[in-house]
Amino acid sequence: MLRVSGIELTKAACLNGVIGSFPTVNAREPAELDDWLTRIAEACARADGPTAPVCPNVLMRTDPEKLDADVQVLIKHKVEMVLASVGSPQKYVGRFHDVGCFVLADVASVRHAEKALEAGVDGLVLLTAGAGGQTGWANGMSFARAVRKFYDGPLVLAGGISDGQALLAARVLGCDLGLMGTRFIATREALADERYKSMLVDSGIDDILLTRGISGIDANFLKPSIVACGLDPEVVSQPISKEKSRELFSAYAGQMRGPKRWVDLWSAGHTVSAVQQVCDVAELVDELSAEYRQAGAEALKLARL
């Protein structure tokens, strides 16, 4: 959710009973991150009903100085949980545990899962095929069952969860939680460009392009946004190095400024087909909750057959 989830989206999620997460790099500097966490905590403290915790997403492969500073802010706030992505959190696990923080790590393979557990994390997020942005390659159903063969701790499924029915399916597979991104991009509280939100509404699963040609890592992007930037999806879809990718975007078609990843080129997951309209976070959570309850009732009927 780079450049998409900020304080308003995260706060709305927490106030509506779902864990709110945002990449800490979305806060431009540690002081802004400190301000976001303070304001979210204050909003939750004033709430009449129950709220959910915030789970900052720490990207391990970012500028080391900013990473260290952001981690220090999270420790200062004694956040309840964090999600470590794109690299091992081993360096920071002990410091987070010292303040009672629950550490999740996203993993894309069984080997990644094993290494994360060796690093001392408390739970795993299974990054599967169909996730928006940087994505996994494994089928979610198969991946969840493979990990459950050797791990009985907290498990989160990420990628392909489009509605309440899919969330219930994740629970049946043995996952404790589901992680959703694409559906929440199309909310009024999200930082995403309004054209981005409209494109999500107008797009379907066939409009998702899996490519290494944009970031140098397997990632899912909206094909219409690639075309809108004057790029050829066939060219972009070819696996190339990060260096070649930078050359492509800086010099493509003689543009003065090549399109920027995550700014002009917009990502989404396979769940884009479920985006029917732009709505408030509260409306989306209510819809997902109703779908989940309905799916549960239908599952009970099937269980009696």
DASULJO-V713821 format. One line per field, one symbol per residue. phi: phi as a letter, one per 20 degrees, with the letter a starting at -180 (. if undefined). psi: psi as a letter, one per 20 degrees, with the letter a starting at -180 (. if undefined). A space follows every 10 residues. Layout:
phi->???
psi->???
//
This chain:
phi->.gmdecffff fffffdndge cbffffefbg fffgfgffff fffffeffdf cdfecgddef ecggffgfff fffffgelgf bcdeclpfeg gdgfffffdm eeddcecdbf fgfffffffn feacdeedgo ffmfceceff fffffffffc cdegccecon edbfffffff fffoeebcdd cggefedfff fggfffffff fedcgfeede bdfddncgbd cfggffffen degffffffc fffffffgfe dglmffcffe fmdeedeadf fgfeedaebf ggffffffff ffffffffff fffef
psi->kpjgobgggg ghgghjjqpp qqphihphrh hhgggghghg ggghhiqhaq rqrqnqoooh maphghgggg hhggggilqh qqopqlrpjh higghghhjk ppoqpqqjrh gggghghhij rirpooorpi qqbpraiqpg gggghghihi pjapppppoj ohahghghhh ghijqhrqpp gghihlqhiq iqqhhgghhg hirahijppp qiigiiqpqp qohhhgghjj qohhghippr rhghgggghh ipkkqhpqqp qighopqrai jhhiohrprq ggggggghgg hggghgghhh ghhi.
//
